[in-house]
Amino acid sequence: MCYNLTLGGGTVNKRALIAMSGGVDSSVAALLMKERGFDCIGATMKLFNNEDIDLPRDHSCCSLEDAEDARSVAETLGMPHYVFNFSDRFRETVIDRFISAYERGETPNPCIDCNRYLKFDKLYRRARELDYDCVATGHYARIVEEDGRFLLKKAVDQSKDQSYVLYSLTPEQLSRTMFPLGDMLKSQVREIAEKNGFVNAKKHDSQDICFVQNGKYGDFIRTHSKRLPPEGDFVDLSGRVLGRHKGIYNYTVGQRRGLGLALPASMYVCGIDVDNNRVILGFDEDLFSTSLTAGEINLISVDSITEPMRVRAKVRYAHRESPATVIQTGEDEIKVEFDEPQRAITKGQTVVLYDGDTVVGGGVIR
């Protein structure tokens, strides 16, 4: 396995803070770090209060159960475990950004924001305060040092690869981060957890956004938005009114179901006109485009893109990479031109660029 045994040019002092979510992956990551001789502590982030996500104050929500699972595994491993209350930071940088994006007619990826602002910023800073020089997590990705630069690479288990949601890490952050599962298969991780009697060995992976109950994004935004977009018109690409929508935050590009319209043929959301409060509908062929612009960029394998660069680009987590050319058009902007039209490129989602199995960087689609 490839671990960062030199951090920022220095020698690791063998002290690691393990981000423990309560799931099987971070639990096995903790075990592997212990086996490598690291002095470890487990840390679980408290990301929200019950009332923040519309649960009764006395409800024993999943975050408490997860913290108990993490504590149980840490106890089994003979390592201290702490719960850090980062709920204010989470509210500001993840929940509020999530709501604001939908208010702007965008479709955000809050898991990326959580990695950027919580796991690899707030938690990393806390680790440094406690004199732990590196943070280890249960992500499926790899960190490799090449010619003095730390690179982010895809996991060996391609079906579990999480490099897409980690694109915002900087080389400096990568130099002080470890992904012990990067060279492993998920099945191997489960086997290790069962062999060691972990309480969460058979725990299902989390699929939904943690702070949205039952996956109902619209309900969450309706409850928490301070400037909820009103109802407006569905229109076709020519501007002809087709009916009334229930607020732009309820829709995303590519959506077909839940429109509430009786149409002679299937139509899809092709765009959201925020200025005129309209949801634009079209047919499947209208969803394809050959280029995009992205901001909030982070480049890992290069300092900048000074000339057109051939890459494979991914426009959402579940999307297949596609050949493309990227050029940096500003200090915080890139333009991506695809060889073939891509379906449902969506504002607010992230485009991540790859050179083979190496993450070049990425940005938020505008």
Buried (B, 14 or more C-beta within 10 A) or exposed (E): EEBBEEBEEEEBEBBBBBBBBBBBBBBBBBBBBBEBEBEBBBBBBBBBBBEBBBBEEEEEBBBBEBBBBBBBBBEBBEBEBBBBEBBEBBBEBBBBBBBBBBBBBBBBBBBBBBBBBBBBBBBBEBBBEEEBBBBBBBBBBBBBBEEEBBBBBBBBBEEBBBBBBBBBBEBEBBBBBBBBBBBBBBEBBBBBBEEBEBBBBEBEEEEEBBBBBEEEBBBBBBEBBEEBBEEBBBBBEEEEEBBEBBBBBBBBBBBEEEBEEEEEEEBBBBBBBBEEBBBBBBEBEBBBEEEBBBEBBBBBBBEEBEEEBEBBBBBBBEBEBBEBBBBBEEEEBBBBEBEEEBBBBBBBBBBBBBBEBBBBBBBBBE
